[in-house]
Amino acid sequence: MVAPVVLITSGAILSNGLVTIYGAVNDRMRNLDLEYRHLVTGPDGTLLPQLPSADAERVTEIRRQLPPLLRRHRLIHNAILLIFGALVVLVLSVITIAAAVTGRSEAVAIAALALVLAGTVVILGGVVCAARSLAMSTNAIEYEVSRTLSLGTGP
């Protein structure tokens, strides 16, 4: 009975952290999208035919950053959904364990074990998605910093 409860607590803590990251990536994409719109449109809202070189450079950076951010956003989304799904399965396993103990049923006990194992595997899937997202985040920041450092003249 302890294992599912520990997994439920761990999954809840993990999903809480992922929801925070999800929000941060969402905010970053919205900010980049807004910046992009401001750069490519004039005061009257029409698209500018040509951009100053600094703005054109920034537009290029934003266009390169948004697709990976969107992929990362989807991965985090999938991780959260997997972990939430695992939490449901694990809660069901606790209920099934209680039914197995009170009913003294071996078949229900085996079903409870299967639910615990399934919940654990689904949490693992969520962790894998989260890890892939984390690996992508390094690429995004490295690109932006290296691109900025390449601008202008050096000392």
N, C-alpha and C positions, 0 to 999 in steps of 0.2 A: 504494500500500500504506500510505502514511502517513496519509491522510485517515480511513480506517476506524479505525485505531488511536487517532488523536486523538479521534475521536467516541466510541469506547468508553471512553476515559479520562474525557472530559468527562461522558458519561452516568453513569459510575460515581460521579463526584464529585457530580453533581447529585442522583442518586438517594440517595446517602448523606445529603445535607442534607435532602432531602424526608422521609426516614425519621425523622430527628430531629424535624422539624416535625410529622409525623404522630403521633409519640409524645407530643409536647407537647399537641397538640389532644386526643388521646385522654385524657391525664391530666386536662386541664381539664374535659372532659365528665364524666369519672368523679367528679371533685371536686364539680362542680355538682350532679350527680345525688345524691351522698351528702349534700351540704348540704341539698338539697331534701327528701330523705327525713327528715332530722333535724328540719327545720322543721315538716313536716306531720304527724309522728307523735308520739305521747306516749311516755313511758318504757316502757310495756307493748307498744308497737308498733302500737297502734290509731291510726287517722286522727283528728286533732283536728277537732272540729266548727267551731271558730272560731280564728283566729290573731290574736295581737297585731298592731297595725298595722305595726310595724317588720318583723315576720316576714312579714306579708302582702305588704308592698312587696318584700321580697327574693324571695319566691316568684314574684311577678309578673315580676321581672327575670330570674330563672332560667328561667321558662317562655318568656320572649321570646328568651333567648340560646341555649337548647339546639337548637332547629331549625336556625338558621344555622350553628351549630358542627357539627351533623351533616352538613349540606350541604358545608361546608368539608372535613370529614373525608373524605367520599366523593370530592371533587375531588382531594384529595391522594392518596388511595388509587388513583384512576384514573391520576393522573400517574405515580405510582411503577410501576404495572403497565405503562403505555405505555413508559416508559423501560426497564424490564427487558426487555420484548418487543423494543424497538429494539436493545438490547445483544445479544440472541440473534441477531437478523437481521444485525447488524454483524459478529459473530464468524463467522457463516456466510459473510458476504461475504469475510472474510479467507481463509477456507479455500477459497472458490471462486476468489479471485484466485490463490492458490497453485496450484490445479488448472489454471487457465487458462495460467499462465506455464509450468508444467512440461509440460502437454499441448499447448501452442501452439494452443489452440482459440479461435477468434474467438467462437463461440457461447457458450462458457463465460465468456469475458471480458465479453460483453454481459450475461450473467446476473449476474456479479459486480457490474457497474456498477448493474444494476437493484436488487440487494440493498443496495448502499451508499445509493442514492437512497431506497429504501423505509425503511431504518433511519433516515436523516436526517429524513424526513417524520414518522415515528412519534415520534422524539425531539421534534420541533417540537410535535406534539400534546400530549406530556407537559408541555412548557414552557408551553403555552397553559393547560392545566388548572391548573398550579402558579400561573400569573399570576392566574387567576380566583380561586383560593383566597386569594392574597395581597391582592387587592382587597377580598375579603369580610372579612378580618381587621381592616381599618381601621374598618369599620362596627360591628363587635362592640365594640371598645374605646371608640369614640366614644359608643356607646349607654350603656355601663355608666358611664363617667365623667360624661356629661351627666345621666344619671338620678340619680347620687349627688350631684352638685352642686346639683340642683334640690330636694333634701331640706332640711328645716329652714328656719331663718331666716337671712338674710344679715346682714352687718355694718351 
